[in-house]
């Protein structure tokens, strides 16, 4: 046999090369199926509904007096701002902020020199017009006396004319003398007419002078009033709220000088929500149904609802209520403080803790271990005997002894399974 010539593979070898990989693959599949069949089977979990533990309270409808918490501000309807009536320098200020003053007390003194000079000028004007009136009276008396004389002179000149006419008819007198007599008579008639006109015009001239005197008197009164207004006095018993001027300031007419209020006439203004207005308006006819208190530090101040405002400011949702204060001396205008308004008693309402409410108008009760939602009407709030706040609610669907949930659940919904603690 040739050394370079290889023997051909036998039939058995060819079969082994083909069958061996197949056998290995089959063995691997068999091992995988065996392992898969022998692994432990997982237990199927049965879903269990979660039960929430809640605290409940039995519904006990009763009569309660709602308490409405408001936030008010102290103000005074007798707050006045004294202003300058004349242009002058501030000479002296006799009061300080917060100081009590009595009615008529001098608060501010303005420089009176300018006002005094004006008064002197007005007095001189009045004296001048009074002198003119006296002159007119003297003139009128003189005209009356002159009228008598001029009347007699007119009669004399008339007789002279008649005499010269008789002489002229008898050819004794000249025409020139007659003309002179007639001229004298006419001139005397004109003088008498002027005198009568002056006498007739006397009432008009006198009325004009008296009107001028009245105007001059008014100007003098105004100047004297301005002089008096250089002294700024307290118009009532009060307390100084603020000072806007100091000595040396030059103020003009209308510039503020000092603010003053009456501490006995303080009141508190607070806004009342619209949903409580109807009951409050009805209760105003019987004020004993309403009571109010405010707390200042550790003191309790008693209030009385006096009236409701007649105007609503723009952008506000309610109407302002005005409360009078039993002890106003303890307060100052501008102070903000909370107050509680006791409304008329409401019947068939349930008092619940605030955490029983979901939103503004929803609570839940427990029926057969599940939640049942109710829409309620919120009446107000009150305070329990131990000082806790309680919300007053009312609902036609709420029955006595219903178990009301007083626990806040994050996912509360009707049908949720719960357990009462």
RAJOBEL-V81748 format. One record per pair of residues at least 4 apart in sequence whose C-alpha atoms are under 7 Angstrom apart, sorted by sequence separation. I is the first residue (numbers start at 1). J is the second residue. D is the distance in whole Angstrom. If there is no record, write none. Layout:
BEGIN
i,j,d
I,J,D
I,J,D
END
This chain:
BEGIN
i,j,d
9,13,6
10,14,7
11,15,6
12,16,6
13,17,6
14,18,7
15,19,6
16,20,6
19,23,6
20,24,6
21,25,6
22,26,6
23,27,6
24,28,6
25,29,6
26,30,6
27,31,6
28,32,6
29,33,6
30,34,6
31,35,6
32,36,6
33,37,6
34,38,6
35,39,6
95,99,7
101,105,7
112,116,6
113,117,6
114,118,6
115,119,6
116,120,6
117,121,6
118,122,6
119,123,6
120,124,6
121,125,6
122,126,6
123,127,6
124,128,6
125,129,6
126,130,6
127,131,6
128,132,6
129,133,6
130,134,6
131,135,6
132,136,6
133,137,6
134,138,6
135,139,6
136,140,6
137,141,6
138,142,6
139,143,6
140,144,6
141,145,6
142,146,6
143,147,6
144,148,7
145,149,7
146,150,6
147,151,6
148,152,6
149,153,6
150,154,6
151,155,6
152,156,6
153,157,6
154,158,6
155,159,6
156,160,6
157,161,6
158,162,6
159,163,6
160,164,6
161,165,6
162,166,6
163,167,6
164,168,6
165,169,6
166,170,6
167,171,6
168,172,6
174,178,7
175,179,6
176,180,6
177,181,6
178,182,6
179,183,6
180,184,6
181,185,6
182,186,6
183,187,6
184,188,6
185,189,6
186,190,6
187,191,6
188,192,6
189,193,6
190,194,6
191,195,6
192,196,6
193,197,6
194,198,6
195,199,6
196,200,6
197,201,6
198,202,6
201,205,6
202,206,6
203,207,6
204,208,6
205,209,6
206,210,6
207,211,6
208,212,6
209,213,6
210,214,6
211,215,6
212,216,6
213,217,6
214,218,6
215,219,6
216,220,6
217,221,6
218,222,6
219,223,6
220,224,6
221,225,6
222,226,6
223,227,6
224,228,6
225,229,6
226,230,7
245,249,7
251,255,6
272,276,7
273,277,7
276,280,6
277,281,6
278,282,6
279,283,6
280,284,6
283,287,6
295,299,6
296,300,6
312,316,7
352,356,6
358,362,5
366,370,5
367,371,6
383,387,6
384,388,5
412,416,7
167,172,5
168,173,5
272,277,7
295,300,5
357,362,6
358,363,6
366,371,5
367,372,7
383,388,6
384,389,6
167,173,5
168,174,6
283,289,6
294,300,6
295,301,6
357,363,5
365,371,6
366,372,6
383,389,5
384,390,7
168,175,7
283,290,7
293,300,7
294,301,5
312,319,6
356,363,6
364,371,6
365,372,5
382,389,6
383,390,6
293,301,6
294,302,6
364,372,5
365,373,7
381,389,7
382,390,5
164,173,6
293,302,5
364,373,4
381,390,5
382,391,6
292,302,6
293,303,5
309,319,6
363,373,6
364,374,6
381,391,4
292,303,5
309,320,5
362,373,7
363,374,5
380,391,6
381,392,5
94,106,7
95,107,6
244,256,6
245,257,5
292,304,6
308,320,6
309,321,6
362,374,6
363,375,7
380,392,5
94,107,5
165,178,6
244,257,5
291,304,6
308,321,5
362,375,5
379,392,5
93,107,6
94,108,6
164,178,5
243,257,6
244,258,6
307,321,6
308,322,6
361,375,6
362,376,6
378,392,6
379,393,5
93,108,5
243,258,5
307,322,6
361,376,5
378,393,5
92,108,6
93,109,6
242,258,6
243,259,6
306,322,6
361,377,6
377,393,6
378,394,7
92,109,5
161,178,6
242,259,5
305,322,6
306,323,5
361,378,7
376,393,6
377,394,5
91,109,5
92,110,7
241,259,5
305,323,4
306,324,6
376,394,6
377,395,6
90,109,6
91,110,5
240,259,6
241,260,5
304,323,5
305,324,6
376,395,5
90,110,5
91,111,5
161,181,5
240,260,5
241,261,7
303,323,6
304,324,5
375,395,7
89,110,6
90,111,6
160,181,6
161,182,6
239,260,6
240,261,7
303,324,6
304,325,7
88,110,6
89,111,5
238,260,6
239,261,6
303,325,5
88,111,6
238,261,5
239,262,6
302,325,6
303,326,6
157,181,7
238,262,4
239,263,7
302,326,6
237,262,6
238,263,6
157,184,6
158,185,6
157,185,5
154,185,6
154,188,5
153,188,7
154,189,6
353,389,7
354,390,6
353,390,5
354,391,6
365,402,7
366,403,6
352,390,5
353,391,6
365,403,5
366,404,6
351,390,6
352,391,5
365,404,4
366,405,7
351,391,5
352,392,6
364,404,6
365,405,6
151,192,7
351,392,5
364,405,6
373,414,6
150,192,6
350,392,5
351,393,7
371,413,7
372,414,5
274,317,7
295,338,7
349,392,6
350,393,5
371,414,5
372,415,6
273,317,7
274,318,5
294,338,6
295,339,7
349,393,6
350,394,6
371,415,5
147,192,7
273,318,5
294,339,4
349,394,5
370,415,5
371,416,5
272,318,5
273,319,7
293,339,6
294,340,6
370,416,5
371,417,7
271,318,6
272,319,5
292,339,7
293,340,5
370,417,4
147,195,6
271,319,6
272,320,6
292,340,5
293,341,7
369,417,6
370,418,6
271,320,4
272,321,6
292,341,4
356,405,6
369,418,6
270,320,5
271,321,6
291,341,6
292,342,6
356,406,4
369,419,6
269,320,6
270,321,5
291,342,5
355,406,6
356,407,6
143,195,6
269,321,6
270,322,7
290,342,6
355,407,6
356,408,7
269,322,5
290,343,5
353,406,7
355,408,6
268,322,6
269,323,7
289,343,7
290,344,6
267,322,7
268,323,5
289,344,5
143,199,7
267,323,5
268,324,7
267,324,5
266,324,7
267,325,6
140,199,7
266,325,7
283,344,7
140,202,7
266,328,6
264,328,6
263,328,6
264,329,7
263,329,6
136,206,7
133,206,7
133,209,6
129,209,7
130,213,7
129,213,6
126,213,6
126,216,5
125,216,6
126,217,6
122,216,7
122,219,6
123,220,6
122,220,5
119,220,6
119,223,5
118,223,6
119,224,6
115,223,7
115,226,6
116,227,6
115,227,5
112,227,6
112,230,6
111,230,7
110,230,5
109,230,6
110,231,6
109,231,5
108,231,6
109,232,6
108,232,5
106,231,7
107,232,6
106,232,6
107,233,5
106,233,4
107,234,7
105,233,5
106,234,7
104,233,5
105,234,5
104,234,5
103,234,5
104,235,6
102,234,7
103,235,5
103,236,4
102,236,7
103,237,5
102,237,4
101,237,6
102,238,7
101,238,6
100,238,6
101,239,6
100,239,4
86,226,7
99,239,6
100,240,6
85,226,7
98,239,6
99,240,5
98,240,5
97,240,5
98,241,6
85,229,6
96,240,7
97,241,6
97,242,5
97,243,6
93,246,7
93,247,6
92,247,5
90,246,7
91,247,5
90,247,5
91,248,6
90,248,5
89,248,6
90,249,5
89,249,6
90,250,6
89,250,4
88,250,6
89,251,6
88,251,6
87,251,6
88,252,7
87,252,4
86,252,6
87,253,5
84,251,7
86,253,5
84,252,7
85,253,5
84,253,5
85,254,6
84,254,5
83,254,5
84,255,6
83,255,5
84,256,6
83,256,4
84,257,7
82,256,6
83,257,5
81,256,7
82,257,6
82,258,5
81,258,6
82,259,6
81,259,4
80,259,6
81,260,6
80,260,5
79,260,6
80,261,6
79,261,4
78,261,6
79,262,7
78,262,6
76,261,7
78,265,7
77,265,7
76,265,6
76,266,5
75,266,6
76,267,6
74,266,7
75,267,6
74,267,6
75,268,6
74,268,4
73,268,5
74,269,6
72,268,6
73,269,5
72,269,5
73,270,7
72,270,4
71,270,6
70,270,6
76,333,6
74,332,7
75,333,5
74,333,5
75,334,6
74,334,5
73,334,6
74,335,5
73,335,6
74,336,6
73,336,4
72,336,6
73,337,6
72,337,6
71,337,6
72,338,6
71,338,4
70,338,6
71,339,6
70,339,5
69,339,6
70,340,6
69,340,5
68,340,6
69,341,6
67,340,6
68,341,5
67,341,6
68,342,6
67,342,5
66,342,6
67,343,6
65,342,7
66,343,5
65,343,6
65,344,6
66,345,7
65,345,4
64,345,5
65,346,6
63,345,6
64,346,5
63,346,5
64,347,7
63,347,4
62,347,6
63,348,6
62,348,5
63,349,6
61,348,5
62,349,6
61,349,5
62,350,6
61,350,5
60,350,6
59,350,6
68,380,6
67,380,6
68,381,7
66,380,5
67,381,5
66,381,5
67,382,5
66,382,5
65,382,7
61,400,7
60,400,6
59,400,5
60,401,6
59,401,5
58,401,5
59,402,5
58,402,5
59,403,6
58,403,5
59,404,7
57,403,5
58,404,6
56,403,6
57,404,5
56,404,5
57,405,7
56,405,4
57,406,7
55,405,6
56,406,5
54,405,7
55,406,6
55,407,6
54,407,6
54,418,7
56,420,7
52,417,7
53,418,6
54,419,6
55,420,6
51,417,5
52,418,4
53,419,5
54,420,5
55,421,5
51,418,5
52,419,6
53,420,6
54,421,6
51,419,6
53,421,6
END
